[in-house]
Amino acid sequence: MKSVAAFSLGLLSLAGVLPTAAAKSTANGTRFSIDGVTKYFAGTNSYWISFLTNDADVDLAMGNIARSGLKILRVWGFNDVNQRPSGVWYQQLSSSGSQINTGANGLQRLDSVVRSADKNGVKLIIPFVNYWDDYGGMKAYVTAFGGTKETWYTNQRAQEQYRKYIAAVVSRYKSSNAIFAWELGNEPRCKGCNTDVIFKWASETSAYVRSLDPEHMITLGDEGFGIPGQSSYPYGYSEGVDFVKNLGIKDLDFGTFHMYPSSWGVQNSFGPGWIRDHAAACKKAGKPCLLEEYGTTSDHCNQEKPWQQTSRGLHVDGMGGDAFWQWGDRLSSGQTHNDGHTIYYGSTDATCLITDHIRAINAL
């Protein structure tokens, strides 16, 4: 998702040992297998859960996600800063020396999420960096090491620190059964760049992640831009992304694509065709596609239900699952952030887009 407002959080100490088990989330042709079950899976996104400081709130939200029948949860695995804040931060970036925060207001917050996911049988997708400026993103690297977002992919100092951070996160959770996949970044773009820039970066970085963890899946986290089919903006290559070419990268196990028609200047009716075209590309590549983010800001059920129907209808033709943006809940601190796309637990929208969707999946 492009932008989210800051969620007010406090601090709480955390210590503990994460459970370990063999990895059990894999790609099986164009479908996913989780804990020995091969089928189409539904999921959601929660950026804010990674920064909660109350473990009870983490468990409440994770329990509600599991009870809803959702199996995949994508959470932010990054929180980059240049100056240390009073709240949660994961990595401080500086040209004079960067620091990865493994303390109670650092990666121990992500520990809580991984531990709760394992306890509740939820599988996590964890991206390592954000293209957008929320929670630091590539801009924090640029501030520390110079250049622009477009040169971030080839900036040696930025990439060295990025890999150090990857190593810190992967080594922390590589033995956890809660990990569904490692993700190179949230919505990586390189505006005006040759598509070889992201292709080369994704090829080399995914190979590096594979060297650290040969068991878990790896994916790119892109929006699915650059694909044959239509002439509208999302199908083009102006953002430096070639979905089909990137799908061919050896160490990427599945393809991701997102869908926000109103943000992209197209109609909601654009959705089914966008899904079909990506499913066809994934089927040809022999890898699953995950509709990793999608949403509207109004009339959620009527607008998004046809997208879900199209996606799960392609469960043997390239689509492995979908994950709506974003999960909403009520915590001890109150209602979680509503960006207009949010589907709240227990709402009529949740009945339509979660309960009914899960029932339809189970009937496949």
C-alpha positions as CSV (number, residue, x, y, z in Angstrom):
1,M,0.0,0.0,0.0
2,K,1.3,3.4,-0.9
3,S,0.8,5.3,2.3
4,V,-0.5,4.7,5.8
5,A,-0.9,7.0,8.7
6,A,1.1,6.5,11.9
7,F,-0.5,4.4,14.5
8,S,-0.1,5.6,18.1
9,L,2.0,3.1,20.0
10,G,3.7,2.8,23.4
11,L,6.5,0.6,24.7
12,L,6.6,-2.7,26.5
13,S,9.5,-5.0,27.2
14,L,9.6,-8.4,25.5
15,A,11.8,-11.4,25.9
16,G,11.5,-15.0,24.9
17,V,12.6,-17.7,22.6
18,L,10.8,-18.3,19.3
19,P,9.5,-21.8,18.5
20,T,11.3,-23.8,15.9
21,A,10.0,-26.2,13.3
22,A,10.6,-27.3,9.7
23,A,9.3,-25.0,7.0
24,K,5.9,-26.2,5.8
25,S,4.8,-23.5,3.3
26,T,5.8,-24.3,-0.3
27,A,4.9,-23.7,-3.9
28,N,3.4,-26.8,-5.5
29,G,3.0,-26.0,-9.2
30,T,0.7,-23.0,-9.4
31,R,-0.8,-23.6,-6.0
32,F,0.5,-23.3,-2.4
33,S,0.9,-26.0,0.1
34,I,0.6,-25.2,3.8
35,D,1.2,-27.8,6.5
36,G,0.6,-30.6,3.9
37,V,-2.6,-29.1,2.4
38,T,-2.5,-27.9,-1.3
39,K,-5.3,-25.5,-2.2
40,Y,-6.2,-21.9,-2.8
41,F,-5.6,-19.8,0.3
42,A,-7.1,-16.5,1.5
43,G,-5.2,-13.9,3.6
44,T,-4.9,-10.2,4.6
45,N,-2.4,-7.5,5.4
46,S,-1.6,-5.7,8.7
47,Y,1.1,-3.1,8.8
48,W,0.4,-2.0,12.3
49,I,0.6,-5.3,14.1
50,S,4.4,-5.2,13.7
51,F,4.6,-2.1,15.9
52,L,2.2,-3.0,18.7
53,T,3.7,-2.9,22.1
54,N,1.1,-4.9,23.9
55,D,1.4,-8.6,23.4
56,A,-2.2,-9.2,24.3
57,D,-3.2,-7.0,21.4
58,V,-1.0,-9.0,19.1
59,D,-2.6,-12.2,20.2
60,L,-6.1,-10.8,20.0
61,A,-5.7,-9.7,16.4
62,M,-3.9,-12.8,15.4
63,G,-6.5,-15.0,17.0
64,N,-9.3,-13.2,15.2
65,I,-7.5,-13.5,11.9
66,A,-7.1,-17.3,12.5
67,R,-10.8,-17.7,13.6
68,S,-11.9,-15.9,10.4
69,G,-10.2,-18.7,8.4
70,L,-7.5,-16.5,6.9
71,K,-4.2,-18.4,6.6
72,I,-1.7,-15.8,5.2
73,L,-0.9,-12.5,6.9
74,R,1.5,-10.0,5.4
75,V,3.2,-7.7,8.0
76,W,5.8,-5.0,7.8
77,G,9.3,-6.4,8.6
78,F,10.9,-3.0,8.4
79,N,10.9,0.2,10.4
80,D,13.9,2.3,9.3
81,V,14.9,5.6,10.9
82,N,17.7,8.1,10.6
83,Q,17.2,9.6,14.0
84,R,16.0,7.4,16.9
85,P,12.4,8.1,17.9
86,S,10.8,7.5,21.3
87,G,8.8,4.6,19.9
88,V,9.4,1.5,18.0
89,W,12.2,1.3,15.4
90,Y,14.1,-1.6,13.8
91,Q,17.1,0.0,12.1
92,Q,18.9,3.3,12.3
93,L,20.6,4.2,9.1
94,S,23.6,6.5,9.1
95,S,26.7,7.0,6.9
96,S,28.8,6.9,10.0
97,G,27.5,3.6,11.1
98,S,24.1,2.0,11.1
99,Q,22.5,0.0,13.9
100,I,19.9,-2.8,13.9
101,N,17.7,-2.6,17.0
102,T,17.3,-6.1,18.6
103,G,15.9,-4.5,21.8
104,A,12.4,-4.4,23.4
105,N,11.4,-1.5,21.1
106,G,13.0,-3.1,18.1
107,L,12.9,-6.6,16.5
108,Q,11.5,-8.0,19.7
109,R,8.2,-6.5,18.6
110,L,8.4,-8.6,15.4
111,D,9.3,-11.6,17.7
112,S,5.9,-11.2,19.3
113,V,4.2,-11.3,15.9
114,V,6.0,-14.4,14.7
115,R,5.4,-16.2,18.0
116,S,1.7,-15.4,17.9
117,A,1.4,-16.4,14.3
118,D,3.0,-19.7,15.1
119,K,0.7,-20.3,18.0
120,N,-2.4,-19.5,15.9
121,G,-1.4,-21.4,12.7
122,V,-1.1,-18.2,10.6
123,K,1.7,-17.9,8.0
124,L,3.6,-14.6,7.6
125,I,4.9,-12.8,4.6
126,I,7.7,-10.5,5.8
127,P,9.1,-7.7,3.4
128,F,12.5,-6.2,4.2
129,V,12.1,-2.7,2.9
130,N,9.5,-0.2,1.8
131,Y,9.6,1.7,-1.5
132,W,7.3,4.3,0.0
133,D,8.5,6.7,2.8
134,D,6.3,5.2,5.5
135,Y,8.4,3.6,8.3
136,G,11.6,4.9,6.7
137,G,11.6,3.0,3.4
138,M,14.2,3.6,0.7
139,K,14.2,7.3,1.5
140,A,15.8,6.6,4.9
141,Y,18.6,4.7,3.0
142,V,18.9,7.6,0.5
143,T,19.2,10.1,3.4
144,A,22.0,8.1,4.9
145,F,23.9,7.0,1.8
146,G,23.0,9.5,-0.9
147,G,21.4,9.1,-4.3
148,T,17.8,8.7,-5.1
149,K,15.2,5.9,-4.9
150,E,16.0,5.1,-8.5
151,T,19.7,4.6,-7.7
152,W,19.0,2.8,-4.4
153,Y,19.0,-0.6,-6.3
154,T,22.6,0.0,-7.4
155,N,23.9,2.0,-4.4
156,Q,26.6,-0.2,-3.0
157,R,26.6,1.2,0.6
158,A,22.8,1.1,0.7
159,Q,22.7,-2.5,-0.6
160,E,25.4,-3.6,1.9
161,Q,23.3,-2.3,4.8
162,Y,20.1,-3.7,3.3
163,R,21.7,-7.1,3.2
164,K,22.9,-6.8,6.8
165,Y,19.4,-6.1,7.8
166,I,18.1,-9.1,5.7
167,A,20.6,-11.3,7.4
168,A,19.5,-10.1,10.9
169,V,15.8,-10.8,10.2
170,V,16.2,-14.1,8.3
171,S,18.6,-15.5,10.9
172,R,16.1,-14.6,13.6
173,Y,13.2,-16.5,12.1
174,K,14.6,-19.0,9.6
175,S,13.6,-22.0,11.8
176,S,10.1,-20.8,12.4
177,N,7.2,-22.6,10.8
178,A,5.2,-19.3,10.9
179,I,7.1,-17.9,7.9
180,F,5.2,-18.2,4.7
181,A,7.7,-16.2,2.6
182,W,10.4,-13.6,2.6
183,E,9.7,-10.6,0.5
184,L,12.4,-8.4,-1.0
185,G,10.3,-5.2,-0.6
186,N,6.9,-3.6,-0.5
187,E,6.0,-2.4,-4.0
188,P,9.5,-1.9,-5.4
189,R,9.5,0.6,-8.3
190,C,12.2,2.4,-10.3
191,K,10.4,5.1,-12.2
192,G,11.8,5.7,-15.7
193,C,14.5,3.0,-15.3
194,N,15.2,0.1,-17.6
195,T,13.5,-2.9,-16.3
196,D,16.9,-4.6,-16.1
197,V,17.6,-2.6,-12.9
198,I,15.0,-4.2,-10.7
199,F,15.5,-7.6,-12.5
200,K,19.2,-7.7,-11.7
201,W,18.6,-6.5,-8.1
202,A,15.9,-9.0,-7.5
203,S,17.9,-11.8,-9.0
204,E,21.0,-11.1,-6.9
205,T,19.0,-10.4,-3.7
206,S,16.8,-13.4,-3.9
207,A,19.9,-15.6,-4.4
208,Y,21.4,-14.0,-1.3
209,V,18.2,-14.7,0.7
210,R,18.3,-18.3,-0.6
211,S,21.8,-18.7,0.6
212,L,20.7,-17.7,4.1
213,D,17.5,-19.8,4.1
214,P,17.1,-22.5,1.5
215,E,13.8,-23.7,3.1
216,H,11.3,-20.8,3.0
217,M,9.8,-19.3,-0.1
218,I,10.9,-15.9,-1.5
219,T,9.0,-13.4,-3.5
220,L,9.4,-9.9,-4.9
221,G,6.5,-7.9,-3.5
222,D,5.8,-5.9,-6.6
223,E,2.5,-4.5,-7.9
224,G,2.5,-6.6,-11.1
225,F,3.2,-3.7,-13.4
226,G,4.6,-4.4,-16.9
227,I,2.5,-7.2,-18.4
228,P,1.0,-7.7,-21.9
229,G,-2.8,-7.4,-22.2
230,Q,-3.9,-3.8,-22.3
231,S,-2.6,-0.3,-22.9
232,S,-3.6,1.3,-19.5
233,Y,-0.9,2.6,-17.1
234,P,-0.6,-0.5,-14.8
235,Y,0.2,-2.7,-17.9
236,G,3.1,-0.4,-18.9
237,Y,6.7,-0.4,-18.0
238,S,7.1,3.2,-16.8
239,E,7.7,2.1,-13.2
240,G,10.7,0.0,-14.3
241,V,8.9,-3.3,-13.5
242,D,8.5,-6.2,-15.9
243,F,6.2,-8.8,-14.2
244,V,6.8,-11.6,-16.7
245,K,10.6,-11.2,-16.8
246,N,10.8,-11.0,-13.0
247,L,8.6,-14.1,-12.7
248,G,11.3,-16.0,-14.4
249,I,13.9,-15.3,-11.7
250,K,15.1,-18.7,-10.4
251,D,15.0,-17.9,-6.7
252,L,11.5,-16.2,-6.7
253,D,9.0,-18.9,-5.8
254,F,5.8,-17.1,-6.7
255,G,4.5,-13.9,-8.3
256,T,2.8,-11.1,-6.5
257,F,0.5,-8.4,-7.8
258,H,-1.6,-5.6,-6.2
259,M,-4.7,-3.9,-7.3
260,Y,-6.0,-0.4,-6.6
261,P,-8.0,0.7,-9.6
262,S,-9.0,4.2,-8.2
263,S,-5.4,5.0,-7.4
264,W,-4.2,3.9,-10.8
265,G,-6.8,5.9,-12.7
266,V,-8.8,3.0,-14.0
267,Q,-12.3,1.7,-13.3
268,N,-13.1,-1.1,-10.8
269,S,-14.2,-3.2,-13.8
270,F,-10.5,-3.3,-14.7
271,G,-10.0,-5.9,-11.9
272,P,-11.0,-9.3,-13.4
273,G,-8.9,-8.8,-16.5
274,W,-5.9,-7.7,-14.5
275,I,-6.3,-10.9,-12.4
276,R,-6.7,-13.2,-15.4
277,D,-3.7,-11.7,-17.2
278,H,-1.4,-12.3,-14.2
279,A,-2.8,-15.8,-13.7
280,A,-2.0,-16.7,-17.3
281,A,1.5,-15.4,-16.8
282,C,2.0,-17.5,-13.6
283,K,0.5,-20.6,-15.2
284,K,2.9,-20.3,-18.1
285,A,5.8,-19.9,-15.7
286,G,4.6,-22.8,-13.5
287,K,4.5,-20.7,-10.4
288,P,1.6,-19.5,-8.2
289,C,0.3,-16.0,-8.3
290,L,-0.8,-14.2,-5.1
291,L,-3.1,-11.2,-5.4
292,E,-1.2,-9.8,-2.4
293,E,-3.0,-6.4,-1.9
294,Y,-6.4,-5.1,-3.2
295,G,-9.0,-2.8,-2.0
296,T,-11.4,0.1,-2.6
297,T,-12.4,3.0,-0.3
298,S,-16.2,2.5,-0.6
299,D,-18.8,-0.2,-1.3
300,H,-16.3,-2.8,-0.4
301,C,-18.5,-5.9,-0.7
302,N,-20.0,-5.1,-4.1
303,Q,-16.7,-3.9,-5.6
304,E,-14.3,-6.4,-4.3
305,K,-16.4,-9.6,-4.3
306,P,-16.2,-10.0,-8.1
307,W,-12.4,-9.8,-7.8
308,Q,-12.4,-12.6,-5.2
309,Q,-14.7,-14.7,-7.4
310,T,-12.4,-14.2,-10.4
311,S,-9.3,-15.0,-8.4
312,R,-10.5,-18.2,-6.7
313,G,-12.1,-19.3,-10.0
314,L,-8.5,-19.5,-11.4
315,H,-7.3,-21.7,-8.5
316,V,-6.1,-24.4,-11.0
317,D,-5.0,-21.8,-13.6
318,G,-2.3,-19.8,-12.0
319,M,-3.9,-18.2,-8.9
320,G,-2.7,-19.5,-5.5
321,G,-4.4,-17.1,-3.3
322,D,-5.4,-13.5,-2.3
323,A,-4.8,-11.2,0.6
324,F,-7.0,-8.1,1.0
325,W,-5.8,-4.7,2.3
326,Q,-6.2,-4.4,5.2
327,W,-7.3,-6.1,8.4
328,G,-9.1,-4.0,11.0
329,D,-9.7,-4.8,14.6
330,R,-10.5,-3.3,18.0
331,L,-7.6,-3.4,20.5
332,S,-7.0,-2.2,24.0
333,S,-6.0,1.1,22.5
334,G,-9.2,1.3,20.4
335,Q,-10.0,0.8,16.7
336,T,-7.0,0.2,14.4
337,H,-6.2,2.6,11.6
338,N,-8.9,3.1,9.0
339,D,-7.4,4.1,5.7
340,G,-10.7,3.7,3.8
341,H,-9.8,0.2,2.6
342,T,-10.0,-1.4,6.0
343,I,-12.2,-4.4,6.6
344,Y,-13.1,-4.7,10.3
345,Y,-13.5,-8.0,12.1
346,G,-17.1,-8.7,12.8
347,S,-18.5,-6.2,10.2
348,T,-20.9,-6.9,7.4
349,D,-18.0,-6.3,5.0
350,A,-16.1,-9.0,6.8
351,T,-19.0,-11.4,6.4
352,C,-19.1,-10.7,2.7
353,L,-15.3,-10.6,1.9
354,I,-14.0,-13.1,4.5
355,T,-16.7,-15.5,5.8
356,D,-18.4,-15.9,2.4
357,H,-15.1,-16.0,0.6
358,I,-13.7,-18.7,2.9
359,R,-16.9,-20.8,2.5
360,A,-16.6,-20.6,-1.3
361,I,-12.9,-21.6,-1.2
362,N,-13.7,-24.6,1.0
363,A,-16.3,-25.6,-1.6
364,L,-13.8,-25.6,-4.5
